[in-house]
């Protein structure tokens, strides 16, 4: 199917000339002699691009352009005039024109401009599709009143550039909320940069945030851009900011107040343009009382507070979440989607979920991998989600799967044991490693 070009000009000779050339190149050509006719053709013919003359009787090209953008804002429009001026070019561009051509027309330039405009439209459509998929991927799943309230807060907060503080327990989906806000903000095409304040050593945090110059310290063998610089024009998400040391808090506060910062070891002042979103699983007001968090930074970040509900307060979403996780797992493994019995689902509804949605997701993934049948039933649900399931039964089941290979059975049981601990701790690798007396590296290796 060839692209359709709508030519709008009051000069018959121009239309006939362009129509002949474009038809020879495989384009479908539609024409209109004035702005009113052009608007009707756009509604009935749905062209892929418009070549629009500025100087026409009645509704001129600029007025027609403005009306086109109201009807089909993504339709590329190239303006044509025999009386080109800087003012008319600026006016056309401000009104949404893709480009500006002057008579007498250069056929080569016309073809290049049309192809560029069509390619640009294709890229825009691809970006809109990818953005839609990203929104779907990062959207909060659920229909409960708690989730609907959260949706409302996100939609209200997203369009502004005000700082946002997201609070909630581990595993509730604070990062997902931050990503959704970014996607619905005025900066969706710009970077979304995350810095996990709890995972970065205190001595490296300043460099991660502000960057450093070559030779600023012994390990600085090259210049490094910090997260504030990488997020320029977009969103910077400070995850678990309650774990940030008090000295770095002061530096962030100064940067936010002045909207400037310097790389470590550098003398140049850099201006920043970022939308700041922070999150914390801690009660920051109590942290302020304990002297662990700056009150002035808290007020600077807490312009729009958003609290993410825990899973135990939105249990009616569990069936939908389980179905969603099973669907995604089947697509990832290119396998058949597994189902879950009503009685098994009731066990999950009765559980209190200290690890929230992350814990539920981990459990569903484990069941999808470990349960050989395509139907998950009560007997497949392990402790602590199934009070009737005894650890001994789980051990026997795990070993029976690998009765001809004892070493593999032990390894498999250890993997399942660690996964269960991770679920109980909401996926916190550091916490599980400390409780089991081992390293984070070993935990990661064991569950792969």
N, C-alpha and C positions, 0 to 999 in steps of 0.2 A: 504494500500500500504506500503510494507516493505522498509526500507532504502536500498540503493544500495551502496556496498563497492567495490571500485576498488583496487585490490592488485597488486602492481608493484614490481616484484622481478625476478632476472635471475635464481633463484633456483626453479626448478619444485616442489621439495619436500615441500618447504615452502608454495608455492601457494596451493598445494593440501591439506596440513594440515590445513591451515587457511580457505580454501574454505569449507572443511567438517564441521569444528566447527561452522563457521558463518552461513552456510546454515541451520544447525540443530537449530540455534537460530532464524531463520526466516529472515535472511538478504538475499538480492539478491546480488550475488557475481559476479564480473567481474574481469578479470585478464589481465595483460600485462607483457611481459618479458623484456621490455626496455623502456627508456624514450620517444622515438619517438612514439612507439605504445600506450603508456599511454596518450599522448597528443591527439591522434586521438580518443581514447576511451572516453576521457572526452568530446570532441566535439559531438560525436555521441550518447553516452549513458547517459550523464549527471549524474554521480554518486553523492551521498550525502557526501561521505568522501573518502579519498585516504590513503592507507597504502603504503608508498614509501621507498624502500630500498636505502640506500645511495650509496653503492658500487655496481655499475653496469657497464658493458662494454659500450663503446661509450659515450652517454650522461649520466653522473652520476646523483645521486639523487638530489644534490644541484642545478645543472643546470636545471634539470627537474622541481624542486620546483619553481624556479624563473620564468620559462616559464608558469607553471600552474597559478601562481599568476598574471601574465600579462593577461591571458585569463579569469580566474574566481577568482578574488581576495578574494571572500567570501567562497570559497570551503576549508573546513578544511583538512589539510594534516598532517599525523602522520609519522614521519621518523623512519625507522628501520635499524639497523646496527649490525653487529657482531664484529665490530672494533671500538666501541664507544670511543671517546675522548672528552675532554672538548672543544677543538677547533671546532670539527665538530658539537657538540651540539649547541655551540654559533652561528656558521655560519648558521645552519639550523633555529634556532630561529630568527635570524636577517632577514633571507629571508622569514619569514612568517609562519614557521611550527607551528602547534598547540602544538605538544608534541614530545617526543623522546623516543623510545623503543629500548632496547638492546636484541640481540640474546644470548643465547637461550630464546625464548619468553615465558613469563608466560601467559597462556591463561586467567587467571583471570584478570591480569593487562591489557591485550589487550582489553578485553570486557569492563572493567571500562573506559579505555581511549577512546574507540570508543563511548560509551554512553555519556561520558562527552563532547566530541567534538560535537556530534550531538545536545546535549542540549544547548551547547554554541552557535552553529549556529542558533538554534531556537530563543534564546534570542536576538541574533544580528538582526535577521529578524524582530522580534517584535519591537525592538528599532528603526529600520529603518522605520517600518510602523508608529509607534507613532510619530517619528520625522516628517515624511511626513504629517501626519494629523495635527501636530502642526504648520508646515509651512503653510499648507492650511488655517488653522484657523486664523493665524496671518498675512496672506498675504494681501497686499494692493489691493483692488478690483478696477479695472479700466483699460481702454485702451487708455485714453487720452494722448497727448504728455507730459503733466506735470507728469503723473504717470509713463510713460515709462522712462522719464528722472530720476525720483526718483528710479525706479528699477535699472537703470544703476549705480547710485551712491551707492546704497546698495550693489550690487554685487562686485563693485570695492573695497569698504571699508571693507567688512565683513572679508576676509581672514587674514588681518593684525591684529596686536595687538595695533594699534595706537588709541589714545583717539578720541572720536567722540562727536561733539556738534550738537544736533538736535534742530532746531528752527522751530517755527510755532505757529499759533493761537490755542486757546483752541478748542478741538474737532477735530483736523485734523488727529490724529492718530500717535502722536509721540512715544507713548509706543509701538504701533504695529510695527513701524519701528525699534525700538530698539530690540524687540523680534526677528524680521526677521533677523537682523544683527547677533544676537547671534546664531540663528539656522544655518546660513551659515558661521559661524566663525570656527576657529580651535578648539573651546571649546563647541560644541553643547551638549555634554553629561554632561557637568559640570553645576553648579548652575547658574540660572539667578535671581539675587536678586535686588529688587526694594526698593528704599527709597524715599518717597514723601516729599521733603524738605519743601513744603508749608503746609503739614498737621501735621507735628510733632512740638510740642511746642519747642521753642528755648532752653529752659533749659534741654530738653531731647535729643536734636539732637546729642550731643557729645557721649552720651551713646549708642544711636542707631547705630552710625557709628563705633565706636571703641570698644564698650562693656565696662563692668566694673567688678571689683572684688567684692566679698562679703564684705560688710561693707564699701565700698568706699564712700557711703553717706547714709543717714538715711533710704531711701527706698530700698537700695541694700541688700536684705536679702539672695541673692544667686549670684553666678557668672553668668554673662551674656555675651555671644559672640555677638559682633557687626556685622554689615553688611559687613564690610571689611573682617572679618574672615569667615563669612558664605559663602561669594562669592569666597573664595579661589579656584583658578584654573579656575573660570568661569568669569561671567560678572556682574559688579555692575552698575546699572542704577540709576543715580541721577536725579529724575524727578523734574522739575521746580526748578532748582538750583539757578535761579535768586532771589528766596525768602529766600535763606539761609543767615543767619546773617554773618557779616564781620569777626567776631572772628573765627567762625567755618570754614569759607573759608580759613583762614590762616593755620589752623590745617590740613585741607585736602591738601593744597598745600605742606606743609612740608612732609606729608605722601607720596604724589606722587613723590616728589623729592628724598626722601630717601628710598622709597619702604619699609618702616617700620612704625610701630605704637605701642602704648602701650594702654592696657585697662585702664580706669579710676581707679585710686587707685592701679595700678599694677606697678611693676618695671621691668617686663620681656619685652624685645623688641621682637615683632612679625614681621616676614617678610611677605609681601603680594605679591600675584601673581594674579592680577585681570585685566580684560579688562574693562576700564572705558568708559561708555557712559553717557552723561549728556543731559538734554533737558531744554528748556526755552521758555515760551510764551512772554517773554520780550525782548526788544532790549538791549542786554547786553552792547553794546558800549555806549548807552545813560546812562545806569546804572553806568558804569565806570566814566563817566563825572560827574554824580551826587554824586559820592563817595559811591555808594551802592554796588559796585562789584569790586573785585581786578583785576587789569589789568594782573598781572602775572599769576593768576589762569585762566583767560580767554584764554590767549595764550597757557597755558598748556592743557586746555580742547579742544580748537578749532583747533586741529591738522587736523582733517577732518571735515569740516562743511557740514551739510546736512539740507536743508530747505524743510519742508513738505508743499506742495501747499494747499491753501484754496479751499473749495468746489466750490466757485463762479468762480474759474479759471479752473475748470475741470468739468463743468456742464454736459458735454456729458457722464460722468460716472454715472449720477443720475439714469437713467433707470436700469442699471446693478446693482447698489447698492440696489435699491428698490427691485428688483427681488431677489437678494441675501438675503436681510433681511427677505422677506416674506417666502422664502424657509426655512431658519433657524427657523423661528417662527413656521412654520407648523410642522417641525420635533420635536421641543421642546414640542409642545402641542399635538402631535400625531393627528393633525387635517388636514383638506383639505387645500391645499395651496390656498390663496386668490389671485385674480388678481386685476389689477388697470386699469382704462380706460385711453385712450390716452389723453383725455381732462384733467383728474385729474393729469396725469403725466406732462402735459404742465404747470399746475399751479406750480408744484414743480420746474420745469425748470426755471420759471420766478422769483422765489424767490431768495433772495441774501444770505441766510444761514449764519447769523452771528455766529451761533454755530457749523457750519461745519458738518462733517459726523456724529458726535455724535448727533446733533440736528435732522438730517434726520432719524437716527436710532430710536431715541425716538418717533418721529412722526409716523413712520411706525408701531412701536410696539403698539402705542396708537390706530391707525386705525385698526390694526389686532384684537385687543381686543374689541374695542367699536363698530365697524361696524358689524351688525348682518348678513348682506348679505356676500356671498363669492366673491362679486365684489365691489371694492371700486370705487366710482364715485365722480364727482365734488361736489355734495351736502354733501358728507362726509368729505371733506377737511375743517378744521376750519380756523379761523383767526390765525395769520396774513398771512397764506399761501394762503388763498382764500379771496381776497378783497370783494367778493360779499356775503360772509357769515357774518352775523351780530351776535354780542355777544348774543342779545336777542334770536335769533333762536337757538343758541347753548344751552342756558339755557333751553328753552322750550323743546328741544329735550332730554336733559339730564333728566329733571324732568318727561317728559312723559313716559320714560322707567320705572320709579319707582313711578307712580302716586298714587299707593296704600300705599306707605311707604315714607312719607315726610322726615323723619330723614335720611333714606338711600339715598334719592335723594340729600339732602344737602351735605351729606358726599361724595357722588359720584362727585358732582359738584366741591367741594373743591379739591378733588383728581385731577380732570381734570385741574382745574385752576392752581394748583401747578405744575402739569406736563408741562403745557404750559409755565409757567414761567421758569422752568428748561430748556426747549428746547431753549427759548430765551437767556438764560444765558449759554448755552453750557454745561448744566449738573452741573454747579457750585453750590453745596449745600449751601456753606457758603454765597455766594452772594445773593441767593434767600432768605435765612433765614434773612439776614440783611435787605433786601428791604421789606420783609413782616412783619418785627418786631417780629420774632419768633425764635425758636432754630433749629439747624440742626437735633436734635433728633426728633422734632415734624414733620419736613419736611419728614424725612425718614419714620416715622410711618404713615404719611398721604398717602404716595404713595404706600405703601405695599398692 
